[in-house]
């Protein structure tokens, strides 16, 4: 089963690394949507209706945590699977992300296997 996936990260290089990790993990991506900041991610979610969001915490315009808060407040996106892939690794941020309803938190640097472990269950 293929999915529409949104990757929100300010780094073009990191978006490519995540995309490559998805391919190496053998996950079928129907469409990959990219956003370079939180406001762009929010607009992309409204336009493309992704089935999974992968986001950095530290984003311009709207942080990843604020993006997740907004999504959880909206009935249409309340249950949208959301996984952080972030270099922001303070335990308090991880706990806050999970408390807000993130399905996972992958710390950078990461491996394709880690991406697969978190994301593959969302493909069922």
C-alpha positions in Angstrom: 0.0 0.0 0.0 1.5 3.3 -1.0 1.1 6.5 0.9 1.3 10.3 0.5 4.1 11.5 2.8 5.0 15.1 3.8 8.5 15.8 4.8 9.0 19.1 6.7 12.6 20.2 7.2 14.4 23.4 6.4 17.3 21.5 4.9 16.9 20.4 1.3 19.8 17.9 1.9 18.0 16.4 4.9 14.7 16.1 2.9 16.7 14.1 0.3 18.2 11.9 3.0 14.8 11.1 4.4 13.4 10.4 0.9 16.3 8.0 0.3 15.8 6.3 3.6 12.1 5.7 2.7 13.2 4.1 -0.6 16.0 2.0 1.1 13.4 0.9 3.7 11.3 -0.5 0.8 8.3 1.7 1.6 6.0 2.5 -1.3 5.6 6.3 -1.5 2.7 7.3 -3.8 3.6 11.0 -3.5 6.3 12.9 -1.6 5.4 16.4 -0.6 8.1 18.7 0.8 7.9 21.8 3.0 10.8 24.0 4.2 9.1 25.6 7.2 6.1 25.0 9.4 3.7 27.4 7.6 4.5 25.8 4.3 3.9 22.4 5.9 0.5 23.4 7.2 -0.5 24.7 3.7 0.8 21.5 2.1 -1.2 19.4 4.5 -4.4 21.3 3.6 -3.6 21.0 -0.1 -2.2 17.4 -0.5 -3.8 15.6 2.5 -0.8 13.4 3.3 -1.2 10.2 5.2 2.0 10.6 7.2 3.9 13.6 8.3 7.7 13.5 9.0 8.9 16.8 10.6 11.9 18.5 12.2 11.1 20.2 15.5 13.1 23.3 14.6 11.2 24.9 11.7 10.8 28.6 10.8 7.4 30.3 10.8 5.8 27.5 12.9 7.8 25.0 14.9 7.2 21.3 14.4 5.6 21.2 17.9 3.3 24.0 17.1 2.5 22.4 13.8 1.5 19.2 15.6 -0.6 21.2 18.1 -2.5 22.8 15.3 -3.1 19.4 13.6 -4.3 17.9 16.8 -6.8 20.8 17.4 -8.4 20.2 14.0 -10.9 17.3 13.7 -9.8 16.6 10.1 -6.1 16.1 11.1 -6.4 15.0 14.7 -5.3 11.4 14.0 -2.9 12.1 11.2 0.3 10.0 11.8 3.1 12.4 12.8 6.7 11.4 13.4 9.5 13.8 14.3 12.9 13.3 12.7 15.0 15.8 14.6 18.4 16.8 15.9 16.6 18.5 18.8 17.1 15.6 21.3 16.4 17.1 24.7 14.3 14.5 26.6 11.8 17.2 27.5 11.2 17.9 23.8 10.8 14.2 23.1 8.3 13.8 25.9 6.4 16.9 24.8 6.2 15.6 21.2 4.9 12.3 22.4 2.4 13.9 24.8 1.0 16.0 21.9 0.4 12.8 20.0 3.4 12.2 17.8 3.7 8.5 16.9 7.5 8.6 17.2 10.7 10.5 17.5 13.7 9.6 15.4 16.9 11.3 16.4 19.3 12.6 13.7 21.6 11.1 12.6 19.4 8.0 11.8 19.5 4.9 9.6 17.1 3.7 7.0 16.3 0.8 9.4 15.2 3.3 12.1 12.9 5.0 9.5 11.5 1.7 8.5 10.9 0.6 12.1 8.8 3.8 12.8 7.1 4.2 9.5 6.4 0.7 8.2 3.7 0.0 10.8 1.8 3.1 9.4 1.6 1.4 6.0 -0.7 -1.4 7.1 
